[in-house]
């Protein structure tokens, strides 16, 4: 299925109006952000992007909580801050709403990198835990008009995740250790939410310039 068809299906969710949230869940390295950004780009001014990664706790908070080695795990996110922003996005359609993101060079969340303008009728939000049956995540899921699950084989995700860690400055051994000790357990938790999603998509053969092969 091509990205144009997926974008058309996503846009159909806006029929009840005035604004709807489409969640994209899935394990680390499955291709969630790639799909979300492609959908927003294909739809244009009527869509906006809202990544969960902007709600990573700052490194100082992770250190305080003893979560430095588990950055990216479920408790390392400000889930209630995320829920509050989702509610505001749905309730306030008359003003620009600024959205945080995560900076992979700074290794910290950054404020106001994205914006949801009044013209956006579809807001695509993506993150690992959006469909998990856990406190906060249940409330987030209930706000979404639909939630799609993006999957990829473990070996494909591992290659992507190791490459991500190498790009972030780890050496090969450190990158593999991080993926095995952090990303893989996170992915195991996320996979328990697969059945709660409305649609399952594969990223294998994905080409965002020419659609999905």
BALUM-715049 format. One record per residue (C-alpha): x, y, z; residue in one letter; residue number from 1. Coordinates in nm, 3 decimals, always signed. Layout:
// BALUM-715049
+---------+---------+---------+------+-----+
:      c1 :      c2 :      c3 : rest :  nr :
+---------+---------+---------+------+-----+
:       X :       Y :       Z :    a : NUM :
...
+---------+---------+---------+------+-----+
***
This chain:
// BALUM-715049
+---------+---------+---------+------+-----+
:      c1 :      c2 :      c3 : rest :  nr :
+---------+---------+---------+------+-----+
:  +0.000 :  +0.000 :  +0.000 :    x :   1 :
:  +0.134 :  +0.344 :  -0.094 :    x :   2 :
:  +0.173 :  +0.642 :  +0.135 :    x :   3 :
:  -0.095 :  +0.826 :  -0.064 :    x :   4 :
:  -0.353 :  +0.560 :  +0.026 :    x :   5 :
:  -0.248 :  +0.561 :  +0.389 :    x :   6 :
:  -0.273 :  +0.940 :  +0.399 :    x :   7 :
:  -0.621 :  +0.922 :  +0.245 :    x :   8 :
:  -0.727 :  +0.668 :  +0.508 :    x :   9 :
:  -0.585 :  +0.889 :  +0.783 :    x :  10 :
:  -0.769 :  +1.192 :  +0.650 :    x :  11 :
:  -1.101 :  +1.006 :  +0.661 :    x :  12 :
:  -1.070 :  +1.010 :  +1.039 :    x :  13 :
:  -1.132 :  +1.386 :  +1.033 :    x :  14 :
:  -1.489 :  +1.346 :  +0.907 :    x :  15 :
:  -1.651 :  +1.404 :  +1.249 :    x :  16 :
:  -1.436 :  +1.722 :  +1.287 :    x :  17 :
:  -1.308 :  +1.965 :  +1.388 :    x :  18 :
:  -0.982 :  +1.788 :  +1.484 :    x :  19 :
:  -0.876 :  +1.428 :  +1.544 :    x :  20 :
:  -0.567 :  +1.253 :  +1.677 :    x :  21 :
:  -0.413 :  +0.959 :  +1.493 :    x :  22 :
:  -0.174 :  +0.760 :  +1.710 :    x :  23 :
:  +0.110 :  +0.555 :  +1.565 :    x :  24 :
:  +0.250 :  +0.301 :  +1.810 :    x :  25 :
:  +0.513 :  +0.033 :  +1.778 :    x :  26 :
:  +0.846 :  -0.089 :  +1.917 :    x :  27 :
:  +1.171 :  +0.109 :  +1.891 :    x :  28 :
:  +1.314 :  +0.110 :  +1.540 :    x :  29 :
:  +0.993 :  +0.003 :  +1.367 :    x :  30 :
:  +0.962 :  +0.324 :  +1.164 :    x :  31 :
:  +0.695 :  +0.520 :  +1.353 :    x :  32 :
:  +0.842 :  +0.867 :  +1.311 :    x :  33 :
:  +0.920 :  +0.801 :  +0.945 :    x :  34 :
:  +0.558 :  +0.709 :  +0.877 :    x :  35 :
:  +0.415 :  +0.992 :  +1.087 :    x :  36 :
:  +0.626 :  +1.257 :  +0.917 :    x :  37 :
:  +0.545 :  +1.116 :  +0.574 :    x :  38 :
:  +0.171 :  +1.123 :  +0.643 :    x :  39 :
:  +0.189 :  +1.485 :  +0.759 :    x :  40 :
:  +0.399 :  +1.584 :  +0.458 :    x :  41 :
:  +0.159 :  +1.413 :  +0.216 :    x :  42 :
:  -0.152 :  +1.570 :  +0.369 :    x :  43 :
:  +0.002 :  +1.916 :  +0.398 :    x :  44 :
:  -0.142 :  +2.211 :  +0.590 :    x :  45 :
:  -0.434 :  +2.008 :  +0.721 :    x :  46 :
:  -0.205 :  +1.788 :  +0.932 :    x :  47 :
:  +0.050 :  +1.837 :  +1.210 :    x :  48 :
:  +0.310 :  +1.623 :  +1.387 :    x :  49 :
:  +0.325 :  +1.559 :  +1.763 :    x :  50 :
:  +0.600 :  +1.318 :  +1.878 :    x :  51 :
:  +0.590 :  +1.150 :  +2.218 :    x :  52 :
:  +0.969 :  +1.184 :  +2.232 :    x :  53 :
:  +0.930 :  +1.548 :  +2.332 :    x :  54 :
:  +0.805 :  +1.416 :  +2.666 :    x :  55 :
:  +1.127 :  +1.235 :  +2.757 :    x :  56 :
:  +1.227 :  +1.336 :  +3.107 :    x :  57 :
:  +1.538 :  +1.555 :  +3.111 :    x :  58 :
:  +1.866 :  +1.383 :  +3.194 :    x :  59 :
:  +1.873 :  +1.552 :  +3.535 :    x :  60 :
:  +1.536 :  +1.397 :  +3.619 :    x :  61 :
:  +1.641 :  +1.055 :  +3.493 :    x :  62 :
:  +1.946 :  +1.071 :  +3.719 :    x :  63 :
:  +1.730 :  +1.174 :  +4.014 :    x :  64 :
:  +1.495 :  +0.880 :  +3.952 :    x :  65 :
:  +1.769 :  +0.625 :  +3.882 :    x :  66 :
:  +1.651 :  +0.583 :  +3.522 :    x :  67 :
:  +1.961 :  +0.697 :  +3.333 :    x :  68 :
:  +2.032 :  +0.345 :  +3.206 :    x :  69 :
:  +1.667 :  +0.300 :  +3.109 :    x :  70 :
:  +1.616 :  +0.616 :  +2.905 :    x :  71 :
:  +1.329 :  +0.552 :  +2.666 :    x :  72 :
:  +1.156 :  +0.306 :  +2.898 :    x :  73 :
:  +0.791 :  +0.361 :  +2.987 :    x :  74 :
:  +0.854 :  +0.539 :  +3.322 :    x :  75 :
:  +1.109 :  +0.774 :  +3.163 :    x :  76 :
:  +0.833 :  +0.978 :  +2.995 :    x :  77 :
:  +0.609 :  +1.250 :  +3.134 :    x :  78 :
:  +0.294 :  +1.067 :  +3.030 :    x :  79 :
:  +0.058 :  +1.302 :  +3.212 :    x :  80 :
:  +0.216 :  +1.604 :  +3.045 :    x :  81 :
:  +0.162 :  +1.424 :  +2.714 :    x :  82 :
:  -0.204 :  +1.358 :  +2.796 :    x :  83 :
:  -0.252 :  +1.723 :  +2.891 :    x :  84 :
:  -0.114 :  +1.839 :  +2.558 :    x :  85 :
:  -0.330 :  +1.593 :  +2.364 :    x :  86 :
:  -0.637 :  +1.729 :  +2.542 :    x :  87 :
:  -0.537 :  +2.086 :  +2.468 :    x :  88 :
:  -0.480 :  +2.001 :  +2.101 :    x :  89 :
:  -0.834 :  +1.866 :  +2.078 :    x :  90 :
:  -0.995 :  +2.145 :  +2.281 :    x :  91 :
:  -0.817 :  +2.451 :  +2.142 :    x :  92 :
:  -0.844 :  +2.469 :  +1.764 :    x :  93 :
:  -0.816 :  +2.847 :  +1.737 :    x :  94 :
:  -0.454 :  +2.907 :  +1.836 :    x :  95 :
:  -0.105 :  +2.784 :  +1.754 :    x :  96 :
:  -0.007 :  +2.508 :  +1.998 :    x :  97 :
:  +0.367 :  +2.449 :  +2.035 :    x :  98 :
:  +0.494 :  +2.093 :  +2.066 :    x :  99 :
:  +0.823 :  +1.968 :  +2.216 :    x : 100 :
:  +1.058 :  +1.719 :  +2.055 :    x : 101 :
:  +1.372 :  +1.523 :  +2.143 :    x : 102 :
:  +1.711 :  +1.633 :  +2.012 :    x : 103 :
:  +1.939 :  +1.339 :  +1.938 :    x : 104 :
:  +2.246 :  +1.561 :  +1.931 :    x : 105 :
:  +2.176 :  +1.727 :  +2.265 :    x : 106 :
:  +2.031 :  +1.403 :  +2.406 :    x : 107 :
:  +1.762 :  +1.615 :  +2.572 :    x : 108 :
:  +1.400 :  +1.716 :  +2.506 :    x : 109 :
:  +1.358 :  +2.063 :  +2.353 :    x : 110 :
:  +1.055 :  +2.290 :  +2.373 :    x : 111 :
:  +0.840 :  +2.422 :  +2.090 :    x : 112 :
:  +1.014 :  +2.256 :  +1.795 :    x : 113 :
:  +0.682 :  +2.177 :  +1.626 :    x : 114 :
:  +0.353 :  +2.361 :  +1.605 :    x : 115 :
:  -0.009 :  +2.254 :  +1.564 :    x : 116 :
:  -0.171 :  +2.544 :  +1.374 :    x : 117 :
:  -0.544 :  +2.615 :  +1.373 :    x : 118 :
:  -0.570 :  +2.474 :  +1.019 :    x : 119 :
:  -0.458 :  +2.127 :  +1.130 :    x : 120 :
:  -0.757 :  +1.893 :  +1.140 :    x : 121 :
:  -0.544 :  +1.577 :  +1.173 :    x : 122 :
:  -0.269 :  +1.560 :  +1.434 :    x : 123 :
:  -0.042 :  +1.257 :  +1.396 :    x : 124 :
:  +0.122 :  +1.156 :  +1.722 :    x : 125 :
:  +0.371 :  +0.872 :  +1.746 :    x : 126 :
:  +0.553 :  +0.687 :  +2.021 :    x : 127 :
:  +0.629 :  +0.347 :  +2.164 :    x : 128 :
:  +0.366 :  +0.319 :  +2.436 :    x : 129 :
:  +0.055 :  +0.484 :  +2.293 :    x : 130 :
:  -0.157 :  +0.168 :  +2.304 :    x : 131 :
:  -0.023 :  +0.021 :  +2.629 :    x : 132 :
:  -0.278 :  -0.065 :  +2.897 :    x : 133 :
:  -0.101 :  +0.132 :  +3.170 :    x : 134 :
:  -0.184 :  +0.445 :  +3.375 :    x : 135 :
:  -0.163 :  +0.756 :  +3.162 :    x : 136 :
:  -0.126 :  +0.566 :  +2.837 :    x : 137 :
:  -0.485 :  +0.443 :  +2.866 :    x : 138 :
:  -0.598 :  +0.803 :  +2.895 :    x : 139 :
:  -0.385 :  +0.904 :  +2.595 :    x : 140 :
:  -0.523 :  +0.618 :  +2.384 :    x : 141 :
:  -0.881 :  +0.716 :  +2.469 :    x : 142 :
:  -0.823 :  +1.059 :  +2.312 :    x : 143 :
:  -0.720 :  +0.915 :  +1.975 :    x : 144 :
:  -0.960 :  +0.866 :  +1.689 :    x : 145 :
:  -0.751 :  +0.565 :  +1.585 :    x : 146 :
:  -0.417 :  +0.407 :  +1.668 :    x : 147 :
:  -0.207 :  +0.223 :  +1.411 :    x : 148 :
:  +0.072 :  -0.019 :  +1.498 :    x : 149 :
:  +0.396 :  -0.021 :  +1.298 :    x : 150 :
:  +0.604 :  -0.337 :  +1.314 :    x : 151 :
:  +0.928 :  -0.471 :  +1.169 :    x : 152 :
:  +1.120 :  -0.796 :  +1.229 :    x : 153 :
:  +1.354 :  -0.789 :  +1.531 :    x : 154 :
:  +1.663 :  -0.823 :  +1.316 :    x : 155 :
:  +1.565 :  -0.521 :  +1.108 :    x : 156 :
:  +1.490 :  -0.313 :  +1.414 :    x : 157 :
:  +1.819 :  -0.414 :  +1.574 :    x : 158 :
:  +2.018 :  -0.291 :  +1.275 :    x : 159 :
:  +1.832 :  +0.041 :  +1.281 :    x : 160 :
:  +1.870 :  +0.081 :  +1.657 :    x : 161 :
:  +2.242 :  +0.004 :  +1.661 :    x : 162 :
:  +2.291 :  +0.256 :  +1.380 :    x : 163 :
:  +2.096 :  +0.513 :  +1.585 :    x : 164 :
:  +2.322 :  +0.460 :  +1.886 :    x : 165 :
:  +2.636 :  +0.480 :  +1.673 :    x : 166 :
:  +2.511 :  +0.809 :  +1.529 :    x : 167 :
:  +2.451 :  +0.929 :  +1.885 :    x : 168 :
:  +2.814 :  +0.876 :  +1.977 :    x : 169 :
:  +2.839 :  +0.526 :  +2.125 :    x : 170 :
:  +3.102 :  +0.280 :  +2.005 :    x : 171 :
:  +2.993 :  -0.049 :  +1.847 :    x : 172 :
:  +3.007 :  -0.248 :  +2.172 :    x : 173 :
:  +2.822 :  +0.021 :  +2.366 :    x : 174 :
:  +2.558 :  +0.050 :  +2.094 :    x : 175 :
:  +2.486 :  -0.322 :  +2.093 :    x : 176 :
:  +2.476 :  -0.333 :  +2.473 :    x : 177 :
:  +2.230 :  -0.043 :  +2.488 :    x : 178 :
:  +1.998 :  -0.203 :  +2.235 :    x : 179 :
:  +2.007 :  -0.539 :  +2.415 :    x : 180 :
:  +1.963 :  -0.395 :  +2.763 :    x : 181 :
:  +1.718 :  -0.115 :  +2.694 :    x : 182 :
:  +1.556 :  -0.102 :  +2.350 :    x : 183 :
:  +1.472 :  -0.472 :  +2.335 :    x : 184 :
:  +1.295 :  -0.485 :  +2.675 :    x : 185 :
:  +1.106 :  -0.169 :  +2.579 :    x : 186 :
:  +1.002 :  -0.335 :  +2.255 :    x : 187 :
:  +0.879 :  -0.643 :  +2.441 :    x : 188 :
:  +0.645 :  -0.425 :  +2.646 :    x : 189 :
:  +0.521 :  -0.238 :  +2.339 :    x : 190 :
:  +0.445 :  -0.562 :  +2.156 :    x : 191 :
:  +0.190 :  -0.652 :  +2.424 :    x : 192 :
:  -0.018 :  -0.358 :  +2.297 :    x : 193 :
:  -0.029 :  -0.475 :  +1.935 :    x : 194 :
:  -0.377 :  -0.622 :  +1.967 :    x : 195 :
:  -0.516 :  -0.294 :  +2.100 :    x : 196 :
:  -0.443 :  -0.108 :  +1.777 :    x : 197 :
:  -0.685 :  -0.053 :  +1.492 :    x : 198 :
:  -0.445 :  -0.138 :  +1.212 :    x : 199 :
:  -0.113 :  -0.322 :  +1.173 :    x : 200 :
:  +0.142 :  -0.190 :  +0.923 :    x : 201 :
:  +0.482 :  -0.321 :  +0.815 :    x : 202 :
:  +0.773 :  -0.095 :  +0.729 :    x : 203 :
:  +0.954 :  -0.355 :  +0.518 :    x : 204 :
:  +1.009 :  -0.218 :  +0.169 :    x : 205 :
:  +0.893 :  +0.126 :  +0.274 :    x : 206 :
:  +0.992 :  +0.406 :  +0.036 :    x : 207 :
:  +0.846 :  +0.736 :  +0.145 :    x : 208 :
:  +0.926 :  +0.906 :  -0.183 :    x : 209 :
:  +0.745 :  +0.647 :  -0.395 :    x : 210 :
:  +0.503 :  +0.486 :  -0.152 :    x : 211 :
:  +0.528 :  +0.144 :  +0.007 :    x : 212 :
:  +0.641 :  -0.133 :  -0.222 :    x : 213 :
+---------+---------+---------+------+-----+
***
